[in-house]
């Protein structure tokens, strides 16, 4: 989720099959994409059609499975959230 006027502009929601999404977890700034890679483990390959995005958010390193077609959208959202400045 992206909320440019919020204190944390991006939030991650855990996907849960056959249920609603999990509670939003804010991704603290700054955001930096470290790597985008093909699935490398059996468990990752079972997700099908994803890329694993390694991201630094604040002081933490995150790994997220992103549907391959959505990788450019996620990369753009991260860049926009990092560079967006509200109008005064």
C-alpha positions as CSV (number, residue, x, y, z in Angstrom):
1,X,0.0,0.0,0.0
2,X,1.2,3.5,-0.7
3,X,0.0,6.5,1.3
4,X,2.2,9.5,0.4
5,X,0.7,11.8,3.1
6,X,1.3,9.3,5.9
7,X,4.3,9.2,8.3
8,X,5.5,6.1,6.5
9,X,4.6,6.2,2.8
10,X,4.7,2.5,2.1
11,X,3.2,-0.4,4.0
12,X,3.6,-4.2,3.3
13,X,0.6,-6.4,3.8
14,X,1.2,-10.2,4.1
15,X,-0.7,-12.1,1.5
16,X,-2.7,-15.0,3.0
17,X,-4.4,-17.5,0.6
18,X,-8.2,-17.7,1.0
19,X,-8.2,-15.0,3.6
20,X,-7.9,-11.2,3.9
21,X,-4.5,-9.6,3.8
22,X,-2.6,-9.3,7.0
23,X,-2.3,-6.0,8.9
24,X,-0.1,-3.4,7.2
25,X,3.5,-3.2,8.3
26,X,5.1,0.2,7.6
27,X,8.3,0.2,5.6
28,X,10.5,2.9,7.2
29,X,12.6,5.2,5.0
30,X,15.0,5.2,3.3
31,X,14.1,2.5,0.8
32,X,16.8,0.9,-1.4
33,X,16.4,-2.1,-3.7
34,X,19.5,-4.3,-3.3
35,X,18.6,-7.1,-5.7
36,X,15.9,-8.7,-7.8
37,X,16.4,-12.4,-8.5
38,X,14.8,-15.6,-9.7
39,X,13.4,-17.9,-7.1
40,X,16.3,-20.1,-5.8
41,X,14.8,-22.6,-3.3
42,X,12.1,-25.2,-3.7
43,X,9.7,-23.2,-1.5
44,X,10.2,-20.0,-3.6
45,X,9.7,-21.9,-6.8
46,X,6.4,-23.2,-5.5
47,X,5.0,-19.6,-5.5
48,X,5.2,-19.6,-9.3
49,X,5.9,-16.6,-11.6
50,X,7.6,-14.5,-8.9
51,X,10.8,-12.6,-8.5
52,X,12.4,-12.2,-5.1
53,X,13.1,-8.5,-4.3
54,X,15.7,-7.8,-1.6
55,X,15.1,-4.4,-0.1
56,X,16.6,-2.2,2.6
57,X,13.9,-0.4,4.5
58,X,15.3,1.8,7.2
59,X,17.9,-0.4,9.0
60,X,16.3,-3.8,8.1
61,X,16.7,-6.0,5.1
62,X,13.5,-7.5,3.6
63,X,12.9,-10.2,1.0
64,X,9.6,-10.1,-0.8
65,X,8.2,-12.4,-3.4
66,X,6.7,-10.1,-6.1
67,X,4.7,-11.4,-9.1
68,X,7.1,-11.0,-12.0
69,X,4.8,-8.7,-14.0
70,X,4.5,-6.4,-11.0
71,X,8.2,-5.9,-10.3
72,X,8.4,-2.6,-12.4
73,X,5.3,-1.3,-10.5
74,X,6.9,-2.1,-7.1
75,X,10.2,-0.5,-8.1
76,X,8.4,2.6,-9.3
77,X,6.4,2.8,-6.0
78,X,9.6,2.5,-4.0
79,X,11.3,5.3,-6.0
80,X,8.2,7.6,-5.9
81,X,7.7,7.1,-2.1
82,X,11.4,7.9,-1.6
83,X,11.4,11.1,-3.8
84,X,7.9,12.5,-3.2
85,X,7.8,15.8,-1.3
86,X,4.4,17.2,-0.3
87,X,3.4,20.6,-1.7
88,X,3.3,23.3,1.0
